[in-house]
Amino acid sequence: MKRAMTGAEMVVQALKDQGVDTVFGYPGGAVLPIYDVLFQQNDIRHILVRHEQAATHAAEGYARSTGKPGVCLVTSGPGATNAVTGLTDALMDSIPIIVLTGQVPTFLIGNDAFQEADTVGITRPCTKHNWLVKETDRLAETIHQAFHVAMTGRPGPVLVDIPKDVQFATADYTAPDEARVMHYQPQTRGDSGAILAAVEALEKAERPVIYSGGGVINSGPEASRLLRELAAETGFPVTSTLMGLGAYPASGEAWIGMLGMHGTYEANWTMHDCDVMLAIGARFDDRITGRTDAFSPGSLKIQIDIDPSSINKNIHVQIPIVGDVGTVLTEMLRIWRERGSKTRSEAVAKWWRQIELWRGRDCLAYRNSDKVIKPQYALERLEALTRDLDRYITTEVGQHQMWAAQYLKFEDPNRWMTSGGLGTMGYGHPASIGAQLAHPDALVINVAGEASWLMNMQELGTAVQYRLPVKQFILNNERLGMVRQWQELLHGERYSSSWSEALPDFVKLAEAFGAKGILVTDPAKLDDAIREMIEHPGPVVVDCLVEKHENCYPMIPSGKAHNEMILGEDATAGAIEAGGAVLV
Amino acid sequence: MNALAIQKGASRHSAYDLVNPFDEREETHTLAILVDNEAGVLARVIGLFSGRGYNIDSLTVAETDHEGHLSRITIVTTGTKAVIEQIKAQLGRLVPVHDVHDLTVEGPAVQRELALIKVAGTGERRLEAMRTAEIFRARAVDTTLESFVFEITGAPEKVDAFIALMRPLGLVDVARTGVAAIARGA
């Protein structure tokens, strides 16, 4: 049955047919026909953000907290260019988002028309794929294909650029089941020979480690469940990247904490000294490996990844398995069990004793204070007071992000949203809005630094307009904390442009938007402030003034190996020299 | 990168550790990439090379299957083994890419390039250009009393050699197509 409709109607119909319930966007001249159709229906809710970048991050927050794709609608020219950061962020972190952009009419393309930009040209390197649709009868099919590409294989952002005349013209609608099947069908089943080789290596491992990443979460809840089964049955220690937190529970017996530049002492030493490493949905990013030629030098490496280009990019792996994490783990567990569920349990027990020694260094210890709130303390209290709630956490980027990763405990996947690959300051606030829209009754907290938060603070307007009770928990050190830390450690304490002399009054700022503001400066009053934040039914900004010169430890300085970690003062008591840190 | 103690060419455990891909020597590979003939596809491929810092020594592209809307891009590139493997993996994950063939490793392949070479001169130099062209089986496709345009087809090395010989004989201009390549046999 053919259904004739305008391009604008097609866009909305295609979104409905793809199961979309929420669109984040900002109108403008080149998308007005689509906004007109959105106005005349009730199935899709449009969330008016305050900046197109925020639309993309909100869509990421929505996508990561649900496992469904996030959708944005923005206008041509500046609307599209403002979306570039979010697209790049989603590409680096493998988040499926669909960005629909308006474009000047086809007959004006190339004419330097008002609000014209070469959107597909600009976004080609920061999307998984993009399309400029020049004919209305190709529009619906292209949108269906965009969803397919975003969600298939390694997920990622896609963009469909729709000229205004294409939105006005009429053609027959193509339903999802009528769209041509794309040849783009990445391999999801791993090579069985490789899986067998991996099982053989795991059976013989004496010092094994499971290194899990964001791919476990992207693969779906089943993959996290399988990871937990694997860890429980083998007794192997589990560490995770920043992106993978929650796939294995922080309360799990095998958990040794996050690894990498600000990972735990025990996780990094376990990686360095292991004899068999099983990397699952993790890509050996430079924040993970440190110096690559000294990265886990003695180990046999097995890597499961759906993206062949992630294999042997930074680190040579002996047993690569290209496939979906869930599918491969199912097969791996089946083969391992069939062969008798063998491990070298005595050797592994000895390995655990070594890991416990490393854990004994208590690398996350810090010197608390009763005068000033330590950021680590603020996060410990936040964890203690929210741990039993239905909680989603987003973060901005910097020291607070690393402390959140270290001190908050994640028990489930899809509960933790942070900009890992791109490191986008300004990500967390809009992401919290996206997560809250997807989970209206949950507690959604954005752990922020004041500098990052100011990059997208305008979204407080969005939170207030849609009555989204997001909590902005700002650890305010009046510094660009991570920049300041690097300047202290690497640039002779020359603090070039790493503080702001004109910070706003965050309480008044919150109130100006119609939200609640809470200022807390006294460690003794912190719990009350956090409780007040949780109990308030609307959006809250907590301005938590913290120690200004606290450094984030442990730290592997860039270009160093895992066993050259710097620990904080208290964790290395006695071993510290005047500089406040030593190489361990 | 020998912490892993992998011998070159070793297959110690299985087919999964053949050779150390982090060998630092550079190699030249000819890649044949079958892509959807759609707007922007060449920009995607070239953008991948420039964005990730890979080399393009030669590039040719044309539609080869009109019905199926498929084009074939032939790229000659240079890099270490690891980089070549990355290039192939990166190309393979582009949505419009159907197939990536590394003709250098997949067995013998025929490589051909066409060049048009303009040579100006009179007297002995003109005769010598003519004789050399004959040896290389280059054809004169345009002639004036003072110039020739030669058409030559062959492997890039042959074209290089011909151009080198033409230089002292009055070489004026060169147009080359870049390499087209195809695997030998069926």
Contacts between the chains, C-beta under 8 A, distances in Angstrom:
chain1	res1	chain2	res2	distance
A	120	B	40	6.2
A	121	B	40	7.8
A	121	B	43	7.2
A	124	B	40	6.7
A	124	B	43	6.3
A	124	B	44	6.1
A	124	B	47	5.8
A	125	B	47	5.6
A	125	B	48	8.0
A	125	B	51	5.2
A	128	B	95	6.9
A	129	B	94	7.8
A	129	B	95	4.0
A	129	B	96	7.7
A	132	B	39	6.8
A	132	B	40	7.8
A	149	B	95	5.7
A	153	B	93	7.6
A	154	B	93	7.6
A	182	B	95	7.8
A	183	B	98	6.0
A	184	B	95	5.0
A	186	B	93	7.6
A	193	B	14	7.1
A	193	B	15	7.1
A	194	B	14	8.0
A	194	B	16	5.9
A	197	B	13	6.8
A	197	B	14	4.8
A	197	B	16	5.9
A	293	B	1	6.4
A	293	B	3	7.1
A	297	B	3	4.1
A	297	B	4	7.9
A	298	B	3	7.3
A	307	B	89	7.9
A	307	B	93	6.3
A	308	B	89	4.4
A	308	B	92	6.3
A	308	B	93	7.0
A	309	B	86	6.4
A	309	B	89	3.7
A	309	B	90	4.9
A	309	B	92	7.5
A	309	B	93	5.7
A	311	B	89	7.3
A	312	B	21	5.4
A	312	B	82	6.4
A	312	B	85	6.1
A	312	B	86	7.5
A	313	B	86	6.0
A	313	B	89	8.0
A	316	B	1	7.0
A	316	B	4	6.3
A	316	B	6	7.9
A	316	B	20	6.8
A	316	B	21	6.1
A	316	B	22	5.4
A	316	B	82	8.0
A	318	B	4	7.5
A	318	B	13	6.9
A	318	B	16	5.9
A	318	B	17	4.4
A	319	B	14	7.6
A	319	B	16	4.9
A	319	B	17	7.7
A	320	B	16	6.5
